[in-house]
C-alpha cells in the first residue's frame, strides 16, 4: 500500500529490487545486532558452507506459492476492472497478505536447515512464522468471503482462493515438513 500511496507500481521490477535491497539491509543490521548480543563473530560466516533448501520440495510452500499466483492474477483483474468501494478494505487486505503468506512460507521452509539458531530459538522462530501465516490466512479468508458477497461474478476464482487457503491452513496444522512426492513419469 505504501507504493500506491507514493504513486509507485509495487509490481514494477525496479520497485521490487529497491524493496529487496532495503529488506536485505535491514536483515543484515538485525542479524549483526543479534550476533553481537550473543557474542558471535560473524565476520568469517561467509566461509561456512550454508546448506540450501529448495522451497519447491515442500507442500506448504507450494500451496502458498500457488495461492500467491492465483491471488495475484485475481488482484490484477480487479485492478483492471475497478475495485468497488464496498470491498476496498478487503481488497487491501488481500493485496497485502497474498505476498506475505508466500514470503513467510518461504522463510518457514528455509529455516528447516538453519543451523545458526539453536533448537529452542529455531522452534520459536518457526512458531512465530506459522502464526504470521495463519493470521494472513484468516484475514485473507475473511476478505474473500466479504468479496464474494459483493462480487458474485467472481464466484469460481474466489472459491478457489478460499479453498487454497483452507488447504494451506490444514497443511500448517498437520505437517509443515511434508515434501512433495516426485512425479513418476
VENBELGI-V491995 format. One record per residue. N is the residue number from 1. BURIAL is I if it has 24 or more other C-alpha atoms within 12 Angstrom, else O. Layout:
# VENBELGI-V491995
N,BURIAL ; N,BURIAL
This chain:
# VENBELGI-V491995
1,O ; 2,O ; 3,O ; 4,O ; 5,O ; 6,O ; 7,O ; 8,O ; 9,O ; 10,I ; 11,O ; 12,O ; 13,O ; 14,O ; 15,O ; 16,O ; 17,O ; 18,O ; 19,O ; 20,O ; 21,O ; 22,O ; 23,O ; 24,O ; 25,O ; 26,O ; 27,O ; 28,O ; 29,O ; 30,O ; 31,O ; 32,O ; 33,O ; 34,O ; 35,O ; 36,O ; 37,O ; 38,O ; 39,O ; 40,O ; 41,O ; 42,O ; 43,O ; 44,O ; 45,O ; 46,O ; 47,O ; 48,O ; 49,O ; 50,O ; 51,O ; 52,O ; 53,O ; 54,O ; 55,I ; 56,I ; 57,I ; 58,I ; 59,I ; 60,I ; 61,I ; 62,I ; 63,I ; 64,I ; 65,I ; 66,I ; 67,I ; 68,I ; 69,O ; 70,I ; 71,I ; 72,I ; 73,O ; 74,I ; 75,I ; 76,O ; 77,O ; 78,I ; 79,O ; 80,O ; 81,O ; 82,O ; 83,O ; 84,O ; 85,O ; 86,O ; 87,I ; 88,O ; 89,O ; 90,I ; 91,I ; 92,I ; 93,I ; 94,I ; 95,I ; 96,I ; 97,I ; 98,I ; 99,I ; 100,I ; 101,I ; 102,I ; 103,I ; 104,I ; 105,I ; 106,I ; 107,I ; 108,I ; 109,I ; 110,I ; 111,I ; 112,I ; 113,O ; 114,O ; 115,O ; 116,I ; 117,O ; 118,O ; 119,O ; 120,O ; 121,O ; 122,O ; 123,O ; 124,O ; 125,I ; 126,I ; 127,O ; 128,O ; 129,I ; 130,I ; 131,O ; 132,I ; 133,I ; 134,I ; 135,I ; 136,I ; 137,I ; 138,I ; 139,I ; 140,I ; 141,I ; 142,I ; 143,I ; 144,I ; 145,I ; 146,I ; 147,I ; 148,I ; 149,O ; 150,O ; 151,I ; 152,O ; 153,O ; 154,O ; 155,O ; 156,O ; 157,I ; 158,I ; 159,I ; 160,I ; 161,I ; 162,I ; 163,I ; 164,I ; 165,I ; 166,I ; 167,I ; 168,I ; 169,I ; 170,O ; 171,I ; 172,I ; 173,O ; 174,O ; 175,O ; 176,I ; 177,I ; 178,O ; 179,O ; 180,O ; 181,O ; 182,O ; 183,O ; 184,O ; 185,O
